[in-house]
Amino acid sequence: MKKYATISIPLEVKKILEDVKGDEEWGAFLLKLYTEFKRLKSLEAFQNLKKTLTEEDLRSILESIEEFRSEFSFRSNVSK
C-alpha cells in the first residue's frame, strides 16, 4: 500500500497545475515535471559549459574520451 502526503500550495497555483495535468494522477504529473526540470537544468548547464570551451578544448575532451574507451575496452578484454 502506498503512503500519501498532503502539501499546501496557493489555490491559484493548484488551479494552474490542475489545468495542465488534466486526468493524470498527481504523483505521475509531479514526477514528470521534476524530470523535465532536471533535464532542462542539465541542458542549460551543458550549453553554458559549451560557451566557455574553445574548439581546442572540445577536441582535447573528445580525444580523452576516445583514449579512455579504448583503454577500458582493452582492460575488459584482458580480464576475461
N, C-alpha and C positions, 0 to 999 in steps of 0.2 A: 504494500500500500504506500502511495506517495504521500509525503508530508507537504503541506502548503503553508504559505506565509502571506500576510497582508502587508502591503506597502501603502503609505499615504502620499498621494500626489494631488496637486491642484486639479479641480474639476475640469478646468479648461484644457489642461494637458491630457487628461483621461479622454475627453471628447475627441481631441485631435487624433490620439493614438487609436481609439476605437474605430474611427472612420477609416484609418489606414489599414488596420488589422483585419477588418471585415469579419469573416466567420472563423478565422484562425484562432486557436487557443492561445491564451496569454503567454504561457511558458514558451511555446514554439516561436511565437511572434517576437518576444523579447530576446530569445537566443539568436534569432535571425538578425535582429537589429544590432546586437552585440558583435556578431560575427562580421557583419558588413562594416561596422565601425572599425574593428581591428584591421580588416583588410584595407580599408581606406587610409588608416593611420600608417600602416606598413608601406603602402604605395607612396604616400606623401613623404615618408622618411627616405625611401629609396630615391624618389625624384630629387629631393634636397641633396642627398649624397651625390647623386649623379651630376648635379650642377657644380659641385665643388671639385670633382675629379677631372683631370686632364685626359686627353686621348692616351698619353703615355701611361698614366696611372691605370686606366682601364685595360690596356694591353698587358701591363705587368700583372694585373689581377688575373686575367684570363690565362696567361702563361703559368701562373702559380697554381691555378685550379687544374689545368691540364697535367702539370707535373705531379700534383698530389694524386690525381686519379690514376695516372699510370703507375705510380709507386704503390698505391693502395691495391690496385688490381694485381700487381706483381706479387706483393706480400700475401695477398689472399690465396693466390695460386700455389705459392711455395708451401703454405701451411697445410694444404690438402694431402 
